[in-house]
Amino acid sequence: MTTAMQRHNWDADIARRTQGLGGGEITAILALAGATDVITFSGGFPAPETFATGVLAEIAQRLITSDPAVALQYSATEGIASVRDYVSGRLASLEGRTPGDGELMITSGGIDCMELLAKTYLDPGDQVVVEAPTYLGAIMAFRGYEADVQGVPIDDDGLRVDVLGSRLAGGWRPKMLYTIPDFQNPSGRSMTLERRQELVALARKYGFMILEDVAYRELSFSGAVPPTLWALAPDVTVQAGTFSKIFIPGFRLGWAAGPAEIIARLVVAKQNSDQCSGALGQRMLEEYGRGGHMAEQIVRARALYERRAGLTGEALARHMPEGTTWTTPQGGFYYWLTAPGGVDTAALSAAAREKKVAYVPGRPFYPDDEGHAQIRISYSRVDDELIDEGIRRIGDVLKTALEGK
Ligand SMILES: Cc1ncc(COP(=O)(O)O)c(C=O)c1O
């Protein structure tokens, strides 16, 4: 019993599955979403210049006036039928495969798909394999259901499928493998076709589900990308897609495509979370896409991100201390840096804040204790004219740390 004056210790009551979940990094990233005095290379935010606000305003007004019974109403949990039809047609033309009956649902962003899958399929202690490093929101989603998250390294050709193969031969029995095959977060790297085929063969042999996250797939600078894992192996793959990076994150929309029996389970799980994704956003997405605006936006976005990636690469070459290495992205939002001399990038966050620059330290992108010398740099939302100055500030922070060693 607590008296009126005593404060209850709510922290002592938290569920076991929530303990040690962290989350501080994502909170810190989102807290800087509106910061104007910091050069922010931290969040994986799309550039607001890519948002077609005039077209969106016109579509919103039209839908609210002429289609309120659908656009302002609850919708089917699996998504509005016409919106699923639109997304299905997109997948057919982009990936060469049309989802069959019950194989596609609309989600509230990519993270919703991960959460629904984890909730539905993971018991405490179940093994989930991820790329090391990987998207930290996914690690959190799996850990939230007390999964045993294990990392497999990546190199310039993506996931080290050979390492995965020997771990499986040695006794690993994952229920799920999570991969971002195209322009990965945080490393910017992509998986070759050969490795995709080998991964699919392992999934079929050992009976695990592949969760394929295609968040940055359409933001290739050159256009050419290997087939998706879902197109190669729809029997063992669930594809998590998002409209956050190619359209807008503000509607929180994405899709899940996979075997019908899995999607049916995810629909039930969604009934117990947000019940349905927002109808206005769904209908706006559909109208925008069918009107040809999505395709135009993606062309503009690719050019913008390619230019910013180039400016960032030039600035890194100018300002990073000797011995620093980095990946060079061919698409997506990220450079992945490794600092020399045993620098601890998390410990430098305060120094970076003082210099009014922000990045994400490498450690949280790994399921175990790695990444201390690494940094993720997201160039997607930094104005062209601020990139050089921002990278110079990060270079100064690293150089000061090295001098102090
Ligand atoms: C690889 C990857 N997947 C999924 C997401 C989640 O995006 P959303 O939930 O906005 O769709 C992100 C966002 O940063 C991401 O980087």
PDBQT file of the ligand as one rigid body, heavy atoms in Angstrom, charges set to zero:
ROOT
HETATM    1  C1  LIG A 501      16.100  -0.976 -42.041  1.00  0.00    +0.000 C 
HETATM    2  C2  LIG A 501      14.889  -0.297 -41.509  1.00  0.00    +0.000 A 
HETATM    3  N1  LIG A 501      13.754  -0.970 -41.429  1.00  0.00    +0.000 NA
HETATM    4  C3  LIG A 501      12.648  -0.412 -40.959  1.00  0.00    +0.000 A 
HETATM    5  C4  LIG A 501      12.637   0.878 -40.502  1.00  0.00    +0.000 A 
HETATM    6  C5  LIG A 501      11.369   1.382 -39.886  1.00  0.00    +0.000 C 
HETATM    7  O1  LIG A 501      10.709   2.250 -40.629  1.00  0.00    +0.000 OA
HETATM    8  P1  LIG A 501       9.178   2.557 -40.407  1.00  0.00    +0.000 P 
HETATM    9  O2  LIG A 501       8.703   1.850 -39.185  1.00  0.00    +0.000 OA
HETATM   10  O3  LIG A 501       9.094   4.021 -40.342  1.00  0.00    +0.000 OA
HETATM   11  O4  LIG A 501       8.525   2.012 -41.606  1.00  0.00    +0.000 OA
HETATM   12  C6  LIG A 501      13.796   1.639 -40.560  1.00  0.00    +0.000 A 
HETATM   13  C7  LIG A 501      13.806   3.026 -40.076  1.00  0.00    +0.000 C 
HETATM   14  O5  LIG A 501      14.802   3.626 -39.822  1.00  0.00    +0.000 OA
HETATM   15  C8  LIG A 501      14.947   1.030 -41.085  1.00  0.00    +0.000 A 
HETATM   16  O6  LIG A 501      16.115   1.683 -41.153  1.00  0.00    +0.000 OA
ENDROOT
TORSDOF 0
